[in-house]
């Protein structure tokens, strides 16, 4: 069976669950559920932090802050997609049009299918990794033998929260842990699905740029009498469509990236602090396992956004190089003039930005890691 869409089925199912996927009948219910759930969880996170600010150790406070920021990132992603529903629908329609336009060209269809399969594998890998991270974050608390009647210490929860009622039975305590586990897993799916969607859209843009690059290389050397399929008008339309598609990706993800990189610096140094602080403690292995995958996922999330920006930038540069390296001297003067405009437009590369303030690139990822390392040094000095 030949694939007909770039978007993985897993993303479609999850986006339906999160009230993002268009034309789903359960959108209002899903949005209300997530708004209420995240507000409640964040409120009790805040109560825990306020209550234990001066009485608890810094290890638990950093764990609370990391969980609080992770939930805020998920809510930010939901709100951005809910507010930009129309742009998301247009983006999906443009993907369908690209697939339809490739139907008559075997080479173009082969490249499109290859990138779709690649994005599908990446999506599945990211969802599995996020799930493992959520399970690792929760499993130690779930398997712990806790006596709920012991009032000498607070009950350990997966998410640090100050609940408004007393938990005095084992059944109630286990039920709370199960609910928190399900919530953590679903939030990790939300983060992974949005990141996987970015990878999918950028890879789709990349294959369309590759198709345009091949057109440019073959355009000037073709025999017009035998092959009239590639024209200057078609090349211009293709280039403009790719630019519009890239702008839609930018509009969908730029403010997600802004909030994400603002919080990721804090989360990366907080989680690294938890891992380092756990070394040498009686429960070191459990604490490290709990935080390590969460730390890896947070770094991976930052890397995915930065690499996506770098990839898009490099692919857009290749279009200008292809136009310059084509046999433009064989073209008519009017076609050569159009080709020069394509080269000129390609000088302004397609980019992903952080709130339209800084371009996402591997250099930016390096600066994020350096900043996180600096803040970590400060935390360790305060310990």
C-alpha positions as CSV (number, residue, x, y, z in Angstrom):
1,X,0.0,0.0,0.0
2,X,1.5,3.4,-1.1
3,X,1.6,6.0,1.6
4,X,-0.4,9.2,0.8
5,X,0.5,11.5,3.7
6,X,3.6,12.8,5.5
7,X,1.9,13.0,8.9
8,X,2.2,9.9,11.0
9,X,-1.0,8.2,12.1
10,X,0.3,8.4,15.7
11,X,0.5,12.2,15.5
12,X,-3.0,12.3,14.2
13,X,-4.4,10.2,17.0
14,X,-2.6,12.1,19.7
15,X,-3.5,15.5,18.3
16,X,-7.1,14.4,18.3
17,X,-6.7,13.4,22.0
18,X,-5.3,16.9,22.7
19,X,-8.0,18.8,20.8
20,X,-5.7,19.9,18.0
21,X,-6.5,17.8,15.0
22,X,-9.2,19.5,12.8
23,X,-12.6,18.1,12.2
24,X,-12.6,15.9,15.3
25,X,-15.9,15.7,17.1
26,X,-14.4,15.6,20.6
27,X,-12.3,18.9,20.3
28,X,-14.3,21.0,22.8
29,X,-14.4,18.2,25.4
30,X,-10.6,17.5,25.0
31,X,-9.7,21.2,25.3
32,X,-11.8,21.7,28.4
33,X,-10.3,18.5,30.0
34,X,-6.7,19.6,29.4
35,X,-7.3,23.2,30.5
36,X,-8.9,22.1,33.8
37,X,-6.4,19.3,34.4
38,X,-3.3,21.4,33.9
39,X,-4.6,24.3,35.9
40,X,-5.4,22.0,38.8
41,X,-2.0,20.3,38.7
42,X,-0.1,23.6,38.4
43,X,-2.1,25.1,41.3
44,X,-1.1,22.2,43.6
45,X,2.5,22.4,42.3
46,X,2.5,26.0,43.3
47,X,1.0,25.2,46.8
48,X,3.8,22.6,47.3
49,X,6.5,25.1,46.4
50,X,5.0,27.8,48.6
51,X,4.5,25.5,51.6
52,X,8.0,23.9,51.4
53,X,10.0,26.9,50.2
54,X,11.7,27.3,53.6
55,X,11.2,23.9,55.2
56,X,12.1,21.4,52.4
57,X,15.5,20.6,50.9
58,X,16.6,22.1,47.6
59,X,16.5,18.7,45.9
60,X,12.7,18.4,46.2
61,X,12.2,22.1,45.3
62,X,14.2,21.6,42.1
63,X,12.2,18.5,41.3
64,X,9.0,20.5,41.8
65,X,10.2,23.4,39.6
66,X,11.2,21.0,36.8
67,X,7.8,19.3,36.8
68,X,6.0,22.7,37.0
69,X,7.9,24.0,33.9
70,X,7.4,20.8,32.0
71,X,3.6,21.2,32.4
72,X,3.8,24.8,31.5
73,X,5.5,23.9,28.2
74,X,2.8,21.4,27.4
75,X,0.1,24.0,28.1
76,X,1.9,26.5,25.9
77,X,2.0,24.1,23.0
78,X,-1.7,23.4,23.3
79,X,-2.7,27.1,23.4
80,X,-0.5,28.0,20.4
81,X,-2.0,25.2,18.3
82,X,-5.5,26.0,19.4
83,X,-5.1,29.7,18.6
84,X,-3.5,28.8,15.2
85,X,-6.0,26.2,14.2
86,X,-6.6,27.8,10.8
87,X,-2.8,27.9,9.9
88,X,-2.5,24.3,10.9
89,X,-5.4,23.3,8.6
90,X,-3.8,25.3,5.7
91,X,-0.5,23.5,6.4
92,X,-2.2,20.1,6.2
93,X,-3.9,21.0,2.9
94,X,-0.6,22.2,1.5
95,X,1.0,18.8,2.3
96,X,-1.9,17.0,0.5
97,X,-1.4,19.3,-2.5
98,X,2.3,18.4,-2.6
99,X,1.6,14.7,-2.6
100,X,-0.9,15.2,-5.4
101,X,1.6,17.2,-7.5
102,X,4.1,14.3,-7.1
103,X,1.7,11.7,-8.3
104,X,2.8,11.9,-12.0
105,X,6.6,11.9,-11.3
106,X,8.1,8.6,-10.0
107,X,11.3,10.2,-8.8
108,X,9.6,13.0,-6.8
109,X,7.1,10.5,-5.4
110,X,9.9,8.2,-4.3
111,X,11.7,11.0,-2.5
112,X,8.5,12.2,-0.8
113,X,7.7,8.6,0.4
114,X,11.2,8.1,1.6
115,X,11.1,11.3,3.8
116,X,7.6,10.4,5.0
117,X,8.9,7.0,6.1
118,X,11.9,8.6,7.8
119,X,9.7,11.1,9.7
120,X,7.5,8.2,10.7
121,X,10.4,6.3,12.2
122,X,11.6,9.4,14.0
123,X,8.1,10.1,15.3
124,X,7.7,6.5,16.7
125,X,11.2,6.7,18.3
126,X,10.4,10.0,19.9
127,X,7.1,8.8,21.3
128,X,8.7,5.6,22.7
129,X,11.5,7.6,24.3
130,X,9.1,10.1,25.9
131,X,7.0,7.2,27.2
132,X,10.1,5.5,28.7
133,X,11.0,8.8,30.3
134,X,7.6,9.2,31.9
135,X,7.7,5.6,33.2
136,X,11.2,6.0,34.6
137,X,10.1,9.2,36.3
138,X,7.2,7.4,37.9
139,X,8.2,3.8,38.6
140,X,10.3,4.3,41.7
141,X,7.5,6.0,43.5
142,X,4.9,3.5,42.4
143,X,6.9,0.5,43.5
144,X,8.0,2.0,46.8
145,X,6.6,0.5,50.0
146,X,5.0,3.5,51.7
147,X,3.1,3.4,55.0
148,X,0.3,6.0,54.6
149,X,-0.3,6.0,58.4
150,X,3.2,7.3,59.1
151,X,2.7,11.0,59.7
152,X,6.4,11.8,60.4
153,X,7.1,12.6,56.8
154,X,5.2,13.7,53.7
155,X,3.9,11.0,51.3
156,X,6.0,10.8,48.2
157,X,4.1,11.6,45.0
158,X,5.2,11.4,41.4
159,X,4.5,15.1,40.9
160,X,5.3,17.2,43.9
161,X,1.9,18.5,45.0
162,X,0.2,19.8,48.2
163,X,-3.2,18.1,48.1
164,X,-6.2,19.7,49.8
165,X,-7.2,16.5,51.6
166,X,-5.6,13.9,53.8
167,X,-4.6,10.6,52.3
168,X,-5.1,8.0,55.1
169,X,-5.7,4.8,53.1
170,X,-3.4,2.7,50.9
171,X,-6.1,2.5,48.3
172,X,-6.5,6.3,48.0
173,X,-2.7,6.7,47.8
174,X,-2.3,4.2,45.0
175,X,-5.2,5.7,43.1
176,X,-3.5,9.1,43.2
177,X,-0.3,7.6,42.0
178,X,-2.0,5.9,39.1
179,X,-3.8,9.1,38.1
180,X,-0.5,11.0,38.3
181,X,1.3,8.3,36.2
182,X,-1.4,8.5,33.5
183,X,-1.2,12.3,33.5
184,X,2.7,12.3,33.3
185,X,2.6,9.8,30.4
186,X,0.0,11.8,28.4
187,X,1.9,15.0,28.9
188,X,5.1,13.4,27.7
189,X,3.1,12.2,24.6
190,X,2.0,15.7,24.0
191,X,5.5,17.1,24.2
192,X,6.8,14.3,22.0
193,X,4.0,14.6,19.4
194,X,4.5,18.3,18.9
195,X,8.3,17.9,18.5
196,X,7.7,15.0,16.1
197,X,5.3,17.2,14.1
198,X,8.1,19.8,13.7
199,X,10.5,17.2,12.4
200,X,7.8,15.9,10.0
201,X,7.0,19.4,8.6
202,X,10.7,20.3,8.3
203,X,11.5,17.1,6.5
204,X,8.6,17.6,4.2
205,X,9.9,21.1,3.4
206,X,13.3,19.6,2.8
207,X,12.1,17.2,0.2
208,X,10.1,19.9,-1.6
209,X,13.3,22.0,-1.7
210,X,15.2,19.0,-3.1
211,X,12.6,18.7,-5.8
212,X,12.9,22.4,-6.6
213,X,16.7,22.1,-6.7
214,X,16.5,19.2,-9.2
215,X,14.1,21.3,-11.3
216,X,16.6,24.2,-11.4
217,X,19.5,21.9,-12.3
218,X,17.6,20.3,-15.1
219,X,15.7,23.3,-16.3
220,X,18.5,25.1,-18.2
221,X,19.9,21.9,-19.8
222,X,16.6,20.4,-21.0
223,X,15.5,20.4,-24.6
224,X,12.4,22.5,-24.6
225,X,10.8,20.6,-27.5
226,X,11.0,17.3,-25.6
227,X,10.3,18.4,-22.1
228,X,8.0,21.4,-21.5
229,X,7.0,20.1,-18.0
230,X,9.4,22.4,-16.2
231,X,8.8,26.1,-16.8
232,X,9.9,29.3,-15.1
233,X,6.3,29.8,-14.0
234,X,6.2,26.4,-12.4
235,X,9.5,26.9,-10.7
236,X,8.4,30.3,-9.3
237,X,5.1,28.9,-8.0
238,X,6.9,25.9,-6.4
239,X,9.4,28.2,-4.7
240,X,6.7,30.6,-3.4
241,X,4.7,27.7,-2.1
242,X,7.6,26.4,-0.2
243,X,8.3,29.8,1.3
244,X,4.6,30.1,2.4
245,X,4.8,26.6,3.9
246,X,7.9,27.5,5.8
247,X,6.2,30.7,7.1
248,X,3.3,28.5,8.5
249,X,5.8,26.3,10.3
250,X,7.5,29.5,11.7
251,X,4.1,30.9,12.9
252,X,3.2,27.6,14.5
253,X,6.4,27.0,16.4
254,X,8.2,30.3,17.0
255,X,6.4,31.2,20.3
256,X,6.5,27.5,21.4
257,X,10.3,27.8,20.9
258,X,10.4,31.1,22.8
259,X,8.8,29.7,25.9
260,X,10.5,26.3,25.5
261,X,14.1,27.7,25.4
262,X,13.3,30.1,28.2
263,X,12.3,27.2,30.5
264,X,14.7,24.6,29.1
265,X,17.7,26.5,30.4
266,X,16.2,26.3,33.9
267,X,15.1,22.7,33.5
268,X,18.4,21.4,32.1
269,X,20.4,22.9,35.0
270,X,17.8,21.8,37.6
271,X,17.7,18.2,36.3
272,X,21.5,18.1,36.1
273,X,21.6,19.4,39.7
274,X,19.2,16.6,40.8
275,X,21.4,14.0,39.1
276,X,24.7,15.4,40.6
277,X,23.1,15.9,44.1
278,X,21.9,12.3,44.1
279,X,25.4,10.8,43.7
280,X,26.5,9.4,47.0
281,X,23.1,9.4,48.7
282,X,21.5,6.1,49.9
283,X,18.9,6.1,47.1
284,X,21.2,7.3,44.4
285,X,20.3,4.8,41.7
286,X,16.6,5.5,42.1
287,X,17.0,9.2,42.0
288,X,19.3,9.2,39.0
289,X,17.1,6.9,37.0
290,X,14.1,9.1,37.8
291,X,15.8,12.2,36.5
292,X,18.2,11.0,33.9
293,X,15.8,10.2,31.1
294,X,13.9,13.4,31.9
295,X,17.2,15.3,31.5
296,X,17.9,13.5,28.2
297,X,14.4,14.3,26.8
298,X,14.8,18.0,27.8
299,X,18.1,18.2,26.0
300,X,16.8,16.3,23.0
301,X,13.8,18.6,22.7
302,X,16.2,21.6,22.5
303,X,18.4,19.8,20.0
304,X,15.4,18.9,17.8
305,X,14.3,22.5,17.4
306,X,17.8,23.8,16.8
307,X,18.6,21.0,14.3
308,X,15.3,21.6,12.5
309,X,16.3,25.3,12.0
310,X,19.8,24.4,10.8
311,X,18.4,21.8,8.4
312,X,15.9,24.2,6.9
313,X,18.5,26.9,6.5
314,X,20.9,24.6,4.7
315,X,18.3,23.2,2.4
316,X,17.1,26.7,1.4
317,X,20.8,27.7,0.7
318,X,21.0,24.8,-1.7
319,X,18.3,26.2,-3.9
320,X,20.3,29.3,-4.6
321,X,23.4,27.2,-5.3
322,X,21.4,25.0,-7.7
323,X,20.2,28.0,-9.6
324,X,23.7,29.5,-9.8
325,X,25.2,26.2,-10.9
326,X,22.6,25.5,-13.6
327,X,23.4,26.1,-17.3
328,X,21.8,29.5,-17.1
329,X,23.8,30.6,-20.2
330,X,21.6,28.3,-22.3
331,X,18.4,30.1,-21.3
332,X,16.6,32.9,-23.0
333,X,17.3,36.4,-21.6
334,X,13.8,36.6,-19.9
335,X,14.4,33.2,-18.2
336,X,17.8,34.2,-17.1
337,X,16.4,37.3,-15.5
338,X,13.8,35.2,-13.6
339,X,16.6,32.8,-12.5
340,X,18.5,35.7,-11.1
341,X,15.5,36.7,-9.0
342,X,15.4,33.1,-7.6
343,X,19.0,33.4,-6.6
344,X,18.4,36.7,-5.0
345,X,15.4,35.5,-3.0
346,X,17.4,32.4,-1.9
347,X,19.9,34.7,-0.2
348,X,17.2,35.2,2.5
349,X,17.2,31.7,3.9
350,X,14.2,29.9,5.3
351,X,14.6,29.9,9.1
352,X,12.9,29.0,12.4
353,X,13.2,31.6,15.1
354,X,12.8,31.9,18.8
355,X,9.9,34.3,19.1
356,X,11.2,36.0,15.9
357,X,14.2,37.2,17.9
358,X,17.0,34.6,17.2
359,X,17.4,32.0,14.5
360,X,17.4,28.4,15.6
361,X,20.7,26.6,14.8
362,X,23.3,24.3,16.3
363,X,25.2,27.4,17.4
364,X,22.1,28.5,19.4
365,X,21.9,25.0,20.9
366,X,25.5,25.4,22.0
367,X,24.8,28.7,23.7
368,X,21.8,27.1,25.5
369,X,24.0,24.4,26.9
370,X,26.7,26.9,28.0
371,X,24.1,29.0,29.8
372,X,22.6,25.9,31.5
373,X,26.1,24.8,32.6
374,X,26.8,28.3,34.1
375,X,23.5,28.3,36.1
376,X,24.3,24.7,37.3
377,X,27.6,25.9,38.7
378,X,25.7,28.6,40.7
379,X,23.2,26.0,42.1
380,X,26.0,23.7,43.1
381,X,27.8,26.5,44.9
382,X,24.6,27.4,46.8
383,X,24.0,23.8,47.9
